[in-house]
Amino acid sequence: MAGKKGGREGDSLLFGKYRLLSRAGSGRTGTVWLALHIGLEEYRAIKCVPKSQVDYETFRREALILKELRHPGIPLVYDLEEDEEYFYLIEEYLEGYSLYALVRKQGVLQEAEAVRYGVQICSLVEYMHSACETPILHLDLQPNNLMICGGTVRLIDFDHAWIGRTENLQERYGTVGCAAPEQYDADRTLDPRTDIYAIGAVLRFMLQGTLRPGDGQACPISEPFAAVISRCMETDMDKRYAAAGEAAEALQRLLAGKEPEAYKNEPPSLTLVFAGSRPGAGTTHLAFGLCRYLERQGYRALYEEHSRSMAVRIMAESLGARADGRGLYRMKGCWMRPWYGPAAKPREGRRFAVVLKDFGMEWKAAARALKEDNAFFVGTAMASPWEGGQAGRLLEAVCAERSKGDRRVLVFRHGAEGFLRTAWLRRALYDQMEGLVVFNSPEYRDPFHPGQGENFLKAVWERIEQSQTPCTEKRRKRWFGR
């Protein structure tokens, strides 16, 4: 990078567009820098590769592969640059830890957490293998190339990825402990099962802290989970899972409690029924925010759209996301099912601990859903005196059969300080007060990155969790937010 940057990293300029801030990491082929796009004031990751190590076509291949992928778990590529000495790949900057650094810092993971991360990894690999007519193989799936960003797994470093016939791939690379046996033999064909071998190695790493069998911590692994790892890492390719989706389904069965005894004590699925007093009350905003919060806490949560807002499809179109075989999208770190209409029957698949059903203004449908045994109502309304009556009518229409229960929360949007103590609010909700908990939502523009709104979402969820056990009379009378 000679001639492109000054003496201090903070003063370094690249092509007049980027201010280099710090070295973010390094690998076999180059160095990654954290940079700031001066015009847009956005962070970028810039991968710097010496021309002495790779030719242009090899370097360009990584960018071309990334260009074909549009998935929230895969970084966007913005541009290619070069000077006399280096090639530069400008990518989306991801804030988080590599899986390797996370395990080194915090120690090995609990099995349930490793399974949850494993499902995400399988989903990413399954997307890569199905995104184009010819499968895209990563060929270097390993803990340093998996980023944990707020509980979401993201896949990086595609410089060894390949699309097309692998018979032409003479130079083969891989990480010891993760590379499949066929990667060491130039005469053998590589296919999606090569990446599946690496999935098994990563699963084992999360529980043992090493890529070398027998060198890790002696952490117990349940027999069903060990069976998944063993099948992924079969020496004979024909004995491995045929597709990453099959490995994901095997892990999902562990989470669903159908195999190991350890998962049979998980609580039953909880349904959260969302409805709003009027359009603009923040129903979808709150449901998205709470779904993302639950994912960050390690819960398996699903957002379901039960109104015709089309929010999920609009988001999918903007992100270029595709639905899986069950009609679900994985976006912004959340599982989402769009509105398919009343005739569509969801395909059976993974089981979720919490299902967030957003009915918007469909009060009658919300009332029917609330009749489920394990359902909890979350209502939204605007914080203005003239709309208090509408909030009361919402509760009366949706919660008629549960008006005296404590499985209800009402969230007012953007009320001023002291709003929850106003006399008009008490009068408006007088007939609904018993067991009702009322919150005042702070302003947070992005429900997937709520900032200070995180504490609010935490309080709402804690209140919902309390309802899963018998309530004391004292808490039953507490209708204000915690």
DRENDOZA-195548 format. One record per residue: x, y, z of N, C-alpha, C in turn. Coordinates in steps of 0.02 Angstrom, whole numbers, plus 32768, in hexadecimal, padded with zeros to 4 digits. Example, Ala and Ser with C-alpha at 12.3 -4.5 7.8 and 13.67 -1.06 7.14 Angstrom:
REM DRENDOZA-195548
82947EE4818682677F1F818682947F5B818682827F90816282AC7FCB816582858002818A
REM end
This chain:
REM DRENDOZA-195548
802A7FC48000800080008000802B803E8000806980367FEB8097806E7FEA807C80A57FBC808580E37FD3806F811C7FAC8026812D7FB4800281037FD87FB9810D7FDF7FA7812380257FD4811A80557FC1812C80997FFB815080BC7FE9817880EC801A819F81108037817A814B805581A0817A8078818081B18049816281E58010818081F07FE1816582227FA5814781FF7F8C810F821B7F5480EE81FA7F17811B81F47F09814482287ECF816F82267ED381A481F07F1081B481D97F1881E681A47F2181C781607F1F8184815B7F2D8163811C7EF1816780EE7EFE817780AF7EC9817B807D7ED7814980477EA1812A802E7EA780F97FF87E7981107FC07E98811F7F867E7381347F4B7E4881727F577E5881987F8A7E3381D57F987DED81C97FB27DD9818A7FBC7D9581797FD17D91816080187DC6813B802D7DC38117806C7DFA812E809B7DE6813780DA7E168146810E7E23810581347E6180EE81327E7280AF81547E7780BC819F7E53809581C57E4F80A0820D7E7C807082357E79803082257EA18000824B7EA47FBF82257ED57F9682377EDB7F54821A7EA87F27823D7E7C7F0782167E467EDF82327E567E9582357E877E7F820E7E997E38820F7EC67E2881D57EDE7DEB81D37F097DD5819D7EFF7D8A81927F0E7D7481557F067D2E81447F3F7D1781177F327CDF80F57F667CC380CB7F787CF180917F467D1380757F537D3880377F5A7D8380407F467D9F80797F4A7DE7807F7F347E0080C37F2B7E4280C67F197E6481037ED67E8780FA7EAE7E88812E7E6D7EAA812D7E727EE881587E5B7F21813C7E5C7F61815F7E147F79816C7E0B7F9781A67DCD7FBB81B47DD6800181977DA78016816E7DAC8057814D7D6A807C81517D6E80BD81477D3280E781467D2B810581017CF180FA80E17CE3811A80A27CD5816480B07D00818F80977CFD81D680AA7CBC81F680947CA681E880577C6A8208803E7C2A81EF805F7C2581AE80697BE8819180867BEA818C80D27C25819580EF7C2E818F81387C16814A81507C2B8116812D7C1A80D2813F7C5A80A981437C5A807881717C94804D81787C97801A813F7CD38009812B7CDF7FD680F97D187FA981107D197F6C80F87D527F3F81027D767F3D80BF7DB77F4A80C07DDE7F4A80827E137F1380877E0D7EE3805B7E3C7EAC80597E747EBD80297EB07EBD80427EEB7ED2801C7F157E94800D7F1D7E847FCC7F417E487FB77F7C7E5B7F8C7FB97E487F9F7FF47E587F757FF07E377F3180027E5B7EFE80017E3F7EBA80367E087EB280677E087EDE809A7DD47EDA807F7D8F7EEE80447D8D7F0E80287D4D7F267FF27D317EF87FCA7D5C7ED87F947D447EAD7F927D6C7E6D7F757D4D7E397F6B7D727DFB7F267D927DFD7F187DBC7DCD7EDA7DE37DCE7E9C7DB67DCA7E9D7D837D9F7E627D587D967E527D327DD57E867D1B7DF97E7B7CF87E387E5C7D277E6B7E757D647E6F7E5B7D957E9D7E137DA87E8B7E077DB17E4A7DC67DC77E327D907D917E3E7DA57D527E407D747D1C7E487D4D7D237E897D6E7D367EC07D4C7D3F7EFF7D157D737EFA7D247DAB7ED97CF27DE07ED17CB77DC87EA67CC67DA27E727C917D897E467C637D597E6A7C807D2F7E967C577D007EBD7C2B7D267EEE7C487D567F117C217D7E7F417BE97DA47F1E7BF67DB97EE07BC47DDF7EBB7B857DB67EAF7B8D7D737EAC7B547D477E9F7B2B7D397EDF7B467D4B7F187B267D397F587B067D767F787AC67D707F887AA27DA57FAB7A7E7D867FE67AA27D85801E7A8A7D64805A7AA17D8E80957A767D9980C87A8B7DC181027AC67DA581287AD57D64811E7B0D7D4681407B4E7D4881187B4D7D6880DE7B887D6C80B37B967DB580A27BD37DCD80AD7BE17E1480A27BD87E2980597BC37E6780507BBD7E84800D7C017E997FF47C0B7E937FB27C497EAD7F947C367EED7F6F7C5E7F237F7B7C4E7F647F5F7C797F757F227CB97F617F237CE47F797EED7D267F527EED7D487F567EB47D8C7F3D7EAC7DB97F787E997DF57F7A7EB67E267FAE7EA57E6A7F8D7EA17E9B7FB07E857EDF7F987E847F0F7FD27E7A7F4E7FC97E8F7F847FF77E807FC07FCE7E697FFA7FEA7E6B80357FC77E5080457F877E7680367F847EB7804C7F4D7EE180147F207EFA7FD67F3B7EFF7FA27F167F227F617F167EFB7F397EE27F087EF27EE07EF67ECB7EF17F367E907F117F2D7E677F237F667E1F7F0D7F597E037EE97F897DBD7ED57F867D987EFB7FBD7D687F257FAA7D437F4F7FDA7D017F2B7FEA7CF77F1B802A7CBE7EF4803F7C987F1580787C5E7EFA80877C377F0E80C17C607EFE81017C607F2D81307C837F22816F7C547EFF81A07C6D7EC881BE7C467EA281EF7C637EAD82347C397EC082627C4F7ECD82A77C3E7E9082D27C717E7082EC7C677E3683167CA87E1183217CA27DD283387CDD7DA883447CDA7D6D83157D157D5483027D167D1582DF7D037CDE83117CE97CA882F87CD77C6F83237D167C5783487D4E7C5983267D8D7C4483467D9C7C7183827D987CB383787DA77CE383AE7D757CDC83E67D357CCF83D57D017CC984087D107C8E84367D227C5584197D307C1A84417D707C2384697DA27C44844C7DE07C5084707DD57C8184AA7DA77CAF84A27D9A7CE284D57D6C7CC9850C7D367CA584F97D037C9285287D057C48853B7D2C7C2185187D2D7BD985247CFC7BB584F77CFC7B7384FB7CD17B4C84D07C887B5B84DE7C5D7B4E84AD7C177B5F84B27BEF7B2584D17BB57B3884EC7B857B0585017B697AE284C37B567AA484CA7B3F7A7F848F7B047A9F846D7AD47AB884947A997AD784767AAC7B13844C7ADB7B3C84657AF17B7784407B177B6284017B407B2E84067B647B1683CB7B347AFC83967AFF7ADC83AB7ACD7AC3837C7AAB7AFD83597A9B7B32837F7A7A7B6C83607AA77B8E832C7AE67B97833E7B157BB2830D7B1D7B8382D17B1D7B4282DF7B247B1182AA7AEC7B1582777AAF7B20828F7A757B2782627A807B6482347A987B9B82507AA47BD682277ADB7BC981F37B107BA682087B467B9781D97B2D7B6C81A07B057B3981B07AE97B0E817C7ABD7B36814D7A977B6581687A6C7B8F813E7A957BB9810D7ACD7BD581257AF87BFC80F97B157BD080C27B2E7B9680D47B4C7B6980A37B187B5180717ADC7B41808B7AA67B2B805E7A957B62802B7A957BA080427A877BD880147ABD7BDC7FDE7AFD7BD87FF27B347BDB7FC17B2E7BA47F8D7B1C7B687FA37B197B307F767ADE7B337F467AAB7B5D7F577A6F7B607F2E7A647BA47F0D7A917BD47F1A7A867C187F017A8B7C1D7EB67AB47BF37E977ABE7BF57E4F7AAF7BB07E317AAE7BAE7DEF7AA17B6E7DCE7AD67B3A7DE17B157B517DE67B4C7B277DFD7B5C7B377E457B627B067E727B707B167EB97BB07B3E7EC27BAE7B6E7EEE7BE97B937F037C067B707F407C437B597F3C7C647B377F737C917B697F977C8E7B6A7FD97CB87B987FFF7D007B7D80047D077B3E80167D467B1980187D777B30804E7D637B5F80787D8D7B7180B27D607B8580EC7D2D7B5D80F87D007B6A81307D247B5781707D337B87819A7D597B7B81D87D4B7BB482097D5A7BAB824A7D467BDB827D7D5C7C2382727D957C2E82527DAB7C7282457D837C94820E7D607C6E81E67D397C8A81AF7CEE7C8E81BE7CDD7C8381FD7C987C8982147C957CC082497C717CF5823A7C6B7D2E82687C2A7D2882907C2F7D3782D07BF37D3982FB7BE37D8383077BAE7D9A82E87B9A7DE082EA7B577DE5830E7B597DF6834F7B1B7DFB83757AF37DBB83767B147D81837B7AF17D42837E7AE27D23833A7AF27D4883047AE77D3082C17B297D1B82A17B2A7CE2827F7B667CCA825E7B6A7CE782187BA57D0182067BB17D1A81C37BF17CFC81A77BF07CEE81677C267CC981477C527CF9811F7C937CF581277CC27D2381067CF87CFB80E27D247D2080C07D617D0680A07D517CD1806B7D437CE9802F7D307CBD7FF87D697CB77FC57DA77CC17FDB7DDD7CC07FAA7DED7C7A7F917DD57C457FB47DDE7C017F9A7D9D7BE57F7F7D667C0D7F7F7D267BF47F677D2B7BE57F1C7CFF7BB87F067D037BA27EC07CBD7B967EA57CB27BAA7E677C747B9B7E447C867B7C7E017C697B447DF17C7A7B217DB37C977ADD7DC17CB17ABE7D8D7CCD7A7B7D917D0F7A7B7DB87D147A527DEB7D517A527E157D897A287DF77D7B7A067DBF7DB179E27D9E7DE87A127D867DD37A517D7B7E037A837D647E277AA67D9E7E157A937DDB7E327AB27E167E6F7A8A7E2C7EAA7A9F7E147EE77A7A7E227F057A8D7E657F067ACE7E747F217AE47EB57EEA7AE37EE97EF27ABB7F1C7EBE7AB37F4E7ED97AC77F927EAE7AEA7FB87EC27B027FF97E8E7AEB802C7E9C7AF780697E6E7AE7809E7E907AEE80E27E687AF281167E827AF7815A7E887AB181787EC27AA181927ECC7A6081B17E997A5481E87E787A1D81E67E447A0E82177DFF7A1B81FD7DFA7A4781CA7DB97A5681AA7DB57A3E81637DEE7A3A81417DEF7A2580FB7DDD79DC80F57DB179CC80C67D9D798780BB7DD5796080997DD7791D80A07E0D78F580827E16790080387DDE790B80137DE379147FCB7E0679557FB77E0C79857FE77E2F79C37FD77E7A79B97FD27E9279817FEA7EDA79737FE87EEC79487FAA7EBB79397F817EC6790E7F477EAD79327F097EDA79487EDF7EC7796E7EA37E9F79467E717EA079037E787E7B78D97E497E3278CE7E5D7E2078E37E997DDC78D87EB17DB179157EA47D72790A7E957D4279407E897D28795B7ECA7D22799D7ECE7D0479BE7F087CBC79D07EF97C9179CC7F2B7C4B79DE7F227C3079F87F657BEF7A087F6B7BD57A247FAA7BE679FB7FE87BF079BA7FE17C007991801B7C4579A280387C6F79C380107CB079D9802A7CA77A0E805F7C787A3D80547C697A7080877C467A5180C47C1F7A1C80B97BFC79FC80F17C2E79DC81217C6579C181077C9979A881337CB279DF81627CBC7A1B81477CD47A53816F7CA07A6881A37C607A6281927C2B7A7281C37C347A4682017C417A0681F77C4B79D982307C8779ED82597CBE7A0382387CFA7A18825C7CEC7A5682867CC57A85826B7CB47AC282907C887AB282CC7C587A8482C37C2D7A6F82FB7C577A5283337C877A2883217CB27A0A83547CDD7A3F83767CF57A70834F7D1F7AA6836B7CF97ACD83A17CB97ADA83957C937B0283C47C8E7AE184087C907A9E840A7C8A7A7A84497CCC7A6484677D017A60843D7D417A4884557D787A7C84517D6D7AB3842D7D9E7AEA842A7DDB7ADA84017DD87AA883D77E127A9683AD7DF97A76836D7E237A7A833A7E147A5982FB7E367A1582F67E5C7A0383297E8079C4832A7E5D799383597E45795C83407E21792C836B7E4D791483A47E30791383E07E5478FA841A7E7C792D843F7E86796A84227EAE799D84437E8479CE846B7E4379CD84637E197A0084837E0679EF84CA7DDA7A1984E57DC17A0E85287D9279D185287D9279AE855F7D6A797185647D22798285757D0179A785487CBC79BB85547C8E7984853A7C5C797185617C2F793C854B7C077953850E7BFE792684DF7BD6793384A37BA078FD84A27B627912849D7B2C78E1849B7B3478B4845E7B1B787784637B237847842D7B02785F83EC7AC6787C83EE7AA8789483AF7AD178CC838E7AED78FA83B77B157930839A7B567914837E7B7578E583A37BB278C583897BA4789F83487B67788483427B56785F83057B51788F82C97B3878CC82D57B3578FE829F7B7B791082897BA7791C82B97BED792E82A97C0E78F682827C0578B982987C25787F82787C0D787782307BCC788082257BB3787781E17BCC78AF81B37BD278EC81CE7BEE792381A67C35791381917C5B78F381BE7CA378EB81B47CB778A5819D7C887881817F7C98784081637CCE7847812E7CFF781B812F7D34781B80FC7D16780C80B77CE777DE80B47CC577CE80767C8F7803806A7C96782880337C67785E80257C1F784580207C16780880067BD277EE7FFD7BAE77E2803E7BD277DD80757BB477D180B67BA3781280DC7BB8784B80C27BA8788B80E17B6178A080D07B4978D480F27B0A78F280DD7B11790980947ADE78FE806D7AE2791080267ADD795B801C7ABF797F804B7AB679C780457AB879E7808A7ACB7A27808C7ACF7A4A80CC7A8A7A4E80ED7A557A4F80C47A127A5180E17A037A13810A7A1E79D980F67A14799C811D7A3779A181607A7379BD81617A9679C681A07A7079F781CD7A547A2C81AE7A2D7A5D81D579F07A3B81F579CE7A1181CF799379EF81EA79A579C0822379DF79A0821E79F5797582557A02799D82947A2179D9828C7A2D7A0482C679EB7A2082E179BD7A3082B5797C7A4A82CB79567A1682F4795E79D782E3793D79A3830A795979A18351799A79B1835779B679B4839B799579ED83C2798E7A2783A1796F7A6083C379267A5283D379057A2B83A978BE7A1D83B478B279EA83EA78E979CC840578E1799D843B78CB7958842578D4794883E478BE790783CC78F278D183D5793178E583E6796478B283EC798478B1843079AE78E3844279D278DC848179A778EE84BD79B378CB84F3798E78D785317999791E854979D3793C853A79E3797F855479B479B4853B799379A98501796979DD84E4791F79D384F4790F799C851778C8798E852278A979BA855878D379DD857E78B97A0885B378AE7A50859C78B87A5E855B78AC7AA1854278627AB4854B78547AF4855A780E7B08856277E87B03852077A67AFA8522777F7AF684E477827B3784BE77727B34847D77727B70845477427BA3847077577BE2846E772E7C19848577197C43844976D97C53844476BF7C7D840E76B37CC3842876D27CF4840976C57D3A841876987D5783E2765E7D6E83F5762D7D8983C676317DD583C876437DF4838F764B7E3D838A76117E5B836375F77E93837C75C47EB9835875C97F02836E75B47F30834275BB7F77835075787F9B835075747FD2837475367FF983787527801C8336755C802A83107552804982CE7593804382A67591804D826475CE804C823C75FF80828256763E80718259767080A18272767C809C82BC765A806D82DE76648065832676A48040833776C78027830577088007831277047FBD831F76D07F9B830776C87F53831577007F2A82F5770B7F3482B5773F7F0E829277847F2182AC778E7F6182B977CE7F7A82D377DF7F56831577AE7F51834177B97F30838177C47EE58378779D7EC5834C77A57E7D834277E97E6C832578007E9482F578437E8A82D978787E92831078727EC7833778A47ED5836B78A77E9E839E786D7E8583B3786C7E5083E678857E0E83C978767E01838A788F7DC4836A78DB7DC5836878F77DFE835479417E03835179607DFE8396793F7E1C83C879587E19840D795A7DD0842479267DAA841679237D64842B795A7D3C840979687D4983C9799D7D2583A679E07D3483C779EA7D7383DB7A2A7D8483FC7A307D62844079F87D51845F79FA7D2F849F79FE7CE384987A007CCB845A7A077C83844E79C67C5E8445798D7C828442794D7C60843679437C5583EC79207C2083DB790D7C13839678CA7C36838B78CB7C6F8369788F7C988361787C7C9D8318783C7C9F830A78227CA782C577EF7CDF82C377FA7D0F829677C87D43828A779A7D2B825277587D2D826077267D1A822E76FB7D56821D76F47D6481DD76CA7D9C81C676847D8281BA76547D9D81DE760E7D8781D875E17DC081C075FF7DF381A375DA7E29818475F57E33813E75D77E60811975EB7E6A80D3761C7EA680CC76447EB280FF76737EEA80FC76AC7EDE80CA76BC7E9E80BC76F07E8B808D77367EA180A5773D7EAD80E5777E7EC680FF77B67E9480F377A87E5480FB77DD7E2280F377F37E1D80AA77C37E1D807C77D47E19803477FA7E57801D77E57E91803578087ECF802378507ECD803B785A7EB58079789E7EB0809478C77E7D806D78A77E44805C78CB7E10803678E07E2A7FF278B67E517FD278C77E6D7F9179017E9D7F9679017EC77FCA79377EF87FD1797A7ED77FE279777E9E800679B57E7B801979C97E457FE8799D7E367FB879AB7E007F8979A97DBC7FAA79827DB47FDF797E7D758004794D7D467FE279587D057FEB792D7CD27FCF79107CA7800678D27C907FFB78B27C64802B78CF7C1E802678D07BFA805F78E87BB5805D78AD7B87804B78B97B46805078867B17803C78477B188066784B7B3780A078107B3D80CC77EE7B8080C578057BA8809577E77BEA808B77FF7C1E80BC78367C1080E078507C3F8112788B7C6680F578917CA4810C78CA7CCE80FC78F67CD5813A79377CDB812E79657CEA816479827D2F8154796A7D638179797D7DA8816A79897DCD81AC79BC7DF881AB79CB7E2281E579D27DF9822579EA7DBC821E79F47D91825879B47D718272797D7D73824B793D7D58826179217D28822D78FC7CF7824678D37CCD821A78907CEF821078797CF281D1783A7D1481C278117CED819077CF7CEC819C77A07CCE816C77717D05815377707D12811277447D4780F876FB7D3080F676CF7D5D80E576887D4E80DE767E7D25809E76667CE880A576597CBD806B760E7CB5805E75E57CD18089759D7CCA808175837C9080AA75427C8E80B675247C5B80E375277C1580C7752E7C0D8085752D7BCB806775707BA7806C75A57BCD807775E87BAF807875F47B8B80BA760E7B4F80B6761E7B2880F1766A7B2480F776877B3E812D76D07B3D813476EB7AF6813377227AEC811177437AAC811077647A9F8153775C7A62816C777A7A5181AD77C67A5581A977E47A6D81DD782D7A7381DF78447A7F8225786F7AB0822C788B7ABD826E78567AD7829D78607AC882DC78337ADF831078527B1C833278297B4F834078427B8C835E78297B9283A678537BAD83D1783F7BB68417780B7BEC841E78127C2183F677E37C5983F877CE7C6A83B1778D7C7083A777717C858366774D7CC7837077637CFB834C77467D3E835277187D49831776D67D49832376A47D5082EF768A7D9882EC76987DB982B576877E0082AC76467E05828476107E1882A675CE7E1E828675BD7E65827275E67E96828575D77EDB827375927EF1828C75677F03825D75237F18826F74EF7EE0826A75077EA3825E74D97E6A825874C67E52829E749B7E7682C0748B7E68830674687E25830F743A7E1482E374157DD582EB74447D9982E474707D9C82B374A07D6582AA74CF7D6082E674E27D9A8301750D7D99833C74E97D7A837874A97D89837F74827D6C83B6747F7D2183B074777D08837274747CBF836974B87C9F837B74EE7CBF836775317CA48376753E7CA583C175217CD583E4752E7CDC842C750C7CA5845474E17C7E843574C07C47845874EE7C0B846075287C0D843F75587BD68448756D7BD18492757E7B9684A8758E7B8A84EE75C97BB4850675FB7BBB84DC76397BDB84F176447C1B84C976127C4884CB76157C8784A576157CC284D476377CF784BF763E7D3584E676307D6F84B7760A7DA084CE75F87DD984A376267E1584AE763E7E32847676657E6F847876427EA2844B76257ED5846976027F088444762B7F48843E761E7F6F840A76417FAF8401760D7FE683F5761D8021840C75F0805A84047619809A840475FB80D083ED761D811183ED76128134842F7644815984457642817A8486762581C0848075E481C4847575C282058474757E81FD84967568823084BC752A822A84E374EE821884BA74E98231847C74AD8225845474AB81DF843674E181B8844074E18174842574DE813F845C74D68155849A74D2812584D1749780F684CA745E811184B2742380E884A8742E80B08476745580C084407463808E840E748E8056842A74BC8067845874E58033847874B8800584A27488802384C5745A7FFA84EC74307FCC84C174197FE5848773F27FBC8459741B7F83843D745C7F90843074887F5B8419748A7F22844C74957F33848A74997F0084BE74577EDB84C674217EFF84C273DF7EE084C973D17EAF849073E57EC3845373D67E99841974027E5B841774417E63842774707E2B841F74727DFF845D746E7E1E849874787DF984D774377DF184FE73FF7DED84DC73BE7DEA84FF73BC7DB0853173D97D78851E73D67D3D854A740F7D3C857C743D7D6C857874767D6D85A6747C7DB085C874467DD485CD74497E1985E874617E1B8630745B7DE3865474717DE2869A74B37DBD86A374D17DA7866C750F7D828671754B7DB1867075867D95867C75C27DBE867E75EE7DB1864175D37D8E860E75FA7D7E85D375EE7DB2859C75F57DF185B075EA7E298581761B7E61859076347E7F855B765F7EBA856076467EED852E76467F2B854176327F628513766C7F93851076837FA184D476BC7FCE84C976A5800D84A676AF804684C676A0808784A876DE80A3848776D680BF844C770E80D78425771C812184337759812E8449777481718450774D819E8480773B818384BA771B81AD84EC774F81D68512773B821185297769823B854F7777821D859477AA823885B577BA822085F8777F822A8626776F81FA864D773681FD867A76F481EB865A76F781D8861976BA81C985F476938190861476B5815D862D769281238647766C813286877679816A86A77658817B86E6761E81AB86DD760D81BC869E75D881ED8693759481D086A3756881FC86BC752581E686D174FB81CF8696750181F0865C74D881DD862374E88196860C7527818286137539813E85FE7517810B862C75178119866C74F580EC869B74AB80E7868B748C8121867B74448121866B743780F9862B7462810485F8745780E385B7745C809785BC7486808085EA7492803885EF7474801B862F7446803E864D742D802B868F74147FE3869073EC7FCF865D73CF7F8C865D74017F56864B743D7F6A8636746F7F3A861F74AC7F37864C74AB7F5C868374E87F6586AA75017F2786CD74D57EFC86E374EA7EC4870C75187E9586E475557E8D86FC75857E6186DB75A87E7F86A075947EBB868B75B37EDA865075F27EFF866476277EF8863A76657F1D8644766D7F4D860A767A7F8C861976807FBF85E676C77FD985E376E17FDF85A577247FF9859977208037856E775180628576775A809B854A7799808E85217790808784DF77C9807684B477F480B384A6783680AD84AF786380E4849B786A80E6844F7889811A84377896812183EF78D380F883DC78CB80C983AD790480A6839078F180968347791880B3831A790580B282D3790C806D82B47941804882C6794F800882A7793F7FD082D979097FAA82CE78F77F7682FF792B7F3E830479557F3682D079877F0182D179C77F1882F379CF7F5982FD7A077F75832279EB7FAD834F79C87F9A838579A17FCB83AB79C87FFA83D77A097FED83E27A30801A840D7A14801C84537A018058846979E6806084AD79A2803E84B47982802F847D7942800B8480794A7FC3849679887FAB849B79957F6784B079797F5A84F679827F8A852379697F818568791D7F7E856A78FD7FA3853E78B47FA0853A789D7F5C852278BC7F4284EE78AA7F0084D578B77ECA850978ED7ED2852E78FD7EA3856478C67EA3859878AE7EDF85AB787A7EE485DE78397EC385C678277ECF858677EA7EB0856B77F07E64856D782A7E4A855978327E02855878317DE5859F78517E0685CE78517DEE8613780A7DEA862E77E07E1B861B779B7E1A863177757DDE861377837DD085D377647D9685B2777B7D5685D477BB7D5185E377D67D15860377B57D09864777A77D3E866B77887D3786AD77447D1486A877227D1F867076DF7D04866876DF7CB8865F771A7C9C8653771E7C548647771B7C2D8688771C7C4F86C177167C2F870276DB7C4F872776BE7C2C875876867C49877D76977C8E879A76687CBD879576747D0287A9765E7D0D87F276837D348814766E7D498857763A7D81885176147D8A888675E17DBF888476017E03887D763B7E0C889C765D7E4D8898766F7E5D8850768C7E2B882C76A07E3987E876637E3E87BA762D7E1B87CB75F07E1E87A375D57E6587A275DE7E8B87D875C47ECF87DD75F37F0387BF76317EEC87AC76617F1C879076557F22874576357F57873076267F5D86E976537F9086C776817FAF86ED76B27FDC86CE76F17FB586BD77167FD0868D77547FB0867877877FAE86B077B57F7D86AB77E77F7486DF781E7FA786D8
REM end
